[in-house]
Amino acid sequence: MLNLTRRPHESVIVTCPDGTQIEITVLRVDGASVKFGITAPKSFTVDRFEVHHRKQREATGEPLEGQEPRGSGWIDYRERRGNR
């Protein structure tokens, strides 16, 4: 996982193999909450981590109850931070 530090109103650019670019901008930081904006082509789907996995489970017919899959950077960061 690549970890970057950005301040409000700073951005990162993700370039896809086909040359398409996605811009992610930090809009506001409020305590442990970060609001960011994503500029991407309309053909791209942008979902929160848990929404993405819920859609995958619905598409495969898996039951929706139980824990959300782990793996977002925020969950991993908090766990690692507690182990310092």
C-alpha positions as CSV (number, residue, x, y, z in Angstrom):
1,M,0.0,0.0,0.0
2,L,1.3,3.5,-0.9
3,N,0.8,6.0,1.9
4,L,0.9,9.7,1.0
5,T,0.6,12.8,3.1
6,R,-1.6,15.6,1.7
7,R,-3.0,18.8,3.2
8,P,-6.4,20.3,2.5
9,H,-6.8,21.3,-1.1
10,E,-3.8,19.2,-2.2
11,S,-4.3,16.3,-4.7
12,V,-2.9,13.1,-6.0
13,I,-3.3,11.8,-9.5
14,V,-3.8,8.1,-10.3
15,T,-3.0,7.2,-13.9
16,C,-4.6,4.0,-15.2
17,P,-2.7,1.8,-17.7
18,D,-4.9,3.1,-20.5
19,G,-3.8,6.7,-19.6
20,T,-7.0,7.7,-17.9
21,Q,-6.4,9.9,-14.9
22,I,-8.3,10.2,-11.6
23,E,-7.7,13.1,-9.3
24,I,-8.2,12.7,-5.5
25,T,-8.3,15.9,-3.5
26,V,-8.3,16.4,0.2
27,L,-11.2,18.9,0.9
28,R,-11.3,19.0,4.7
29,V,-9.8,17.3,7.7
30,D,-12.0,17.2,10.8
31,G,-10.4,15.2,13.6
32,A,-10.2,11.6,12.5
33,S,-12.5,12.3,9.5
34,V,-11.2,13.2,6.1
35,K,-13.5,14.6,3.3
36,F,-12.1,14.2,-0.2
37,G,-13.3,14.7,-3.7
38,I,-12.7,12.4,-6.7
39,T,-12.6,13.6,-10.2
40,A,-12.9,10.7,-12.6
41,P,-14.6,9.9,-16.0
42,K,-18.3,9.2,-15.7
43,S,-17.6,5.6,-16.9
44,F,-15.8,4.9,-13.6
45,T,-17.7,3.7,-10.6
46,V,-16.5,5.1,-7.3
47,D,-17.8,3.4,-4.1
48,R,-16.8,3.4,-0.4
49,F,-15.0,0.2,0.5
50,E,-18.0,-1.4,2.4
51,V,-20.4,-0.5,-0.4
52,H,-18.2,-2.1,-3.0
53,H,-18.0,-5.3,-1.1
54,R,-21.7,-5.3,-0.4
55,K,-22.4,-5.0,-4.2
56,Q,-19.9,-7.9,-4.8
57,R,-21.8,-10.1,-2.3
58,E,-25.1,-9.2,-3.8
59,A,-23.9,-10.0,-7.3
60,T,-22.6,-13.4,-6.2
61,G,-25.5,-14.3,-4.0
62,E,-23.5,-14.5,-0.8
63,P,-25.3,-13.7,2.4
64,L,-25.2,-10.0,3.5
65,E,-24.9,-10.6,7.2
66,G,-21.6,-10.8,9.1
67,Q,-18.6,-8.6,9.1
68,E,-17.5,-6.4,6.3
69,P,-14.3,-7.6,4.6
70,R,-11.2,-6.1,6.2
71,G,-8.5,-4.5,4.1
72,S,-9.1,-0.8,4.0
73,G,-6.0,1.3,4.8
74,W,-7.8,2.9,7.7
75,I,-8.5,-0.3,9.6
76,D,-4.9,-1.6,8.9
77,Y,-3.4,1.8,10.0
78,R,-5.3,1.8,13.3
79,E,-4.3,-1.8,14.1
80,R,-0.6,-1.2,13.3
81,R,-0.6,2.1,15.2
82,G,-1.9,0.3,18.3
83,N,1.0,-2.2,18.1
84,R,3.8,0.4,18.3
